[in-house]
Structure formats: C-alpha cells, structure tokens
Amino acid sequence: MCLIKKFGKPNQKLMLKNMLNSKAQIIATLGPSSFSHEIINRMCEKQLGVVRLNFSWQTLDEHANNILMIRKVANERGIVLPIIQDLPGPRVQKSEGHTFNHDLADAVTDHDIELIKFGVEHGVDYIAVSFVSSAKDIIKCKEIIKANNGKQKVIAKIERAEALENLDEIIYEADAVMVARGDLGNNIPIEKVPFVQSDIILRCKKAGKTVIVATQMMLSMTNNTEPTRAEVTDVAEAILEGADCVMLSEETASGKYPVESVAIMERIVLEAEKHLGGKAVFDPLVRIVV
C-alpha cells in the first residue's frame, strides 16, 4: 500500500518503514514476563502488532491496569495496538493442564458474560470465544456486546471437534477465526492438526475473514534465546498458507525472552513473505484493527 502525503508526493520515510515491516501481524500474549511498560514498548519496537490478554488468569483489577498500560504505550508511540480479550469459556483447570466441560452446551458461560461486560466497559477491541461449537456461540457473544452498547469484534477459537463440523457457519458469523492448536490437538487426532489448519485458513481466505494461527509456534523460546528449526518452519508455513496473524503464548507471557520472541518471529514472517511468489495472500481489510 502506497503511503501518500496530502499533496500526492510519496512519504519516503513511511514507505521505507512499510517495506521493512511484515504484512502479517504478530500477536503477543501478555503475562508475568511482559506486564511492564518497558517490555511492551520494546516488543512494539520489534513489530508487535496486537496484544492478547488471557482472562483465565489474573483479577479484573489487574486486567484494568494492564489495559491502561497498553494504551499508554500505544499513545506514547503514536501507534494503534489492538487488544484481544480471550475468554476462558467452559475451561476446567487440572494439575497437568486444562480441558473443558463437555457437559456445557454453551461456550459462553455466565462467568464469560460478566467478563464481556468488563471488556466492553474497558474498551478492548476484540473478544475471543473459547471452545466454540457452533455459530450460536458467536451470536450469543455478539448479542451480549450489543446489549452493553459495545462494538467489539468477535474471534471464534477453533479447538474442539464439533467446531469443525460447523466450520462454515462459524466463519460466517465470526469477525476473525483462531486456529487454537493446543486444545484442538487434544480433541482431534494430533496428526490431523496440520491439515485442519490448512483447511481453516483456506476457508477463511475464501470468506474474507481474518485467520490467526496460535499455540506452540516458538514454544522452545520460553527458555531459550532461539527457536528450533522445526518451529521456524512452522511459523513460515503458516504465513505461506495465508495466515493473517501468528500468535505467541507462553513465549511472551511466561518465557524468559518475550522481546526476542517477537523479534525473531518478525524475521521469520518477513522472510516467508518474500517467498509468496506475488500471491495476494494478505488483504488489508482483514487485519486485526481497531
């Protein structure tokens, strides 16, 4: 996209900056490793594009303070930094990890409803619905947002087998779709995950909907300064398949190297975009925007 000044002359500085940045967006989950003005600011320097707040953790007061801090960094830098509020849904915590309550038909729980009201009140930009099974989960979230005078967009997280059976209707209702590979890999045979990912991306591209690939993209960077070569390939492949956004979870939330994780992911994305062969994979209208 050519950036033109008021009188029609190219803004060379802005054009050069645009050429050096990836088209796909990097989403970083904030947590104990990154809940600071300094770390968020440094991640933005490395081309952080979107922030995710996991509402399975922390108090609402803590989230309110974090939202203020994110906005402060964005205002100081003169950038737009959208915030995703990720709802817990029917999540059940276990000592070895978590699962979800299969007995609950609705993905949007009573607790989620209160969190949605909080998100609207505090001006988050997107609300992600966990463990979606059908379009009715997205419709319910939208109705709650509207009833509270909100305009937030809704992300459908695909992480259970039922969602795959109703994928087209979910994509139709959602503003964006997340391939949440962690829980998805617990609910379908793990060897099917790469092919399900490809199918979801393809269907989202045809529908003109933003698609996010998430979970364990560079998990080894939780404790190491570099990702594995397999992880580098994974991030690059998601871009080559057409993902609009790639997401960091533990890497930036609890890992030792949150800034480095964003920096290296940006390098991988930039390199992958050089190999798209001119394909019109990215549509500026389906980016995560305010």
LINQUIDA-V112419 format. One record per pair of residues at least 6 apart in sequence whose C-alpha atoms are under 6 Angstrom apart, sorted by the first residue. I is the first residue (numbers start at 0). J is the second residue. Records with the same first field share a line. If there is no record, write none. Layout:
I=J, J
This chain:
3=9, 10
4=10
21=269
23=243, 244
24=48, 244
25=47, 48, 244, 245, 246
26=48, 49, 50, 246
27=50, 51, 246, 247
28=50, 51, 52, 248, 251, 252
29=52, 252
30=252, 253
31=253
32=252, 253
42=258
45=262
49=80, 81
50=82
51=82, 83
52=84, 85
53=85
54=85, 86
55=87
73=80
81=124, 289
82=123, 124
83=125, 126
84=126
85=126, 127
86=127, 128
88=106, 107, 108, 129
89=99, 100
90=98, 99
91=97, 98, 99
106=130, 131, 136
119=149
124=151, 289
125=151, 152, 153
126=153
127=153, 154, 155
128=155, 156
129=156
130=158
132=161, 162
133=162, 165, 169
134=168, 169
152=174
153=173, 174
154=173, 174, 175, 176
155=173, 176
156=176, 177, 179
157=178, 179
158=179, 182, 183
159=183, 186
175=208, 209, 210
176=210
177=210, 211, 212
178=212, 213
179=213
180=214
181=214
208=285
209=285
210=242, 243
211=242, 244, 245
212=245
213=246
216=230
217=226, 230
218=250
219=226
220=226, 250
221=250, 254, 255
222=255
235=271
241=280
250=257
251=257
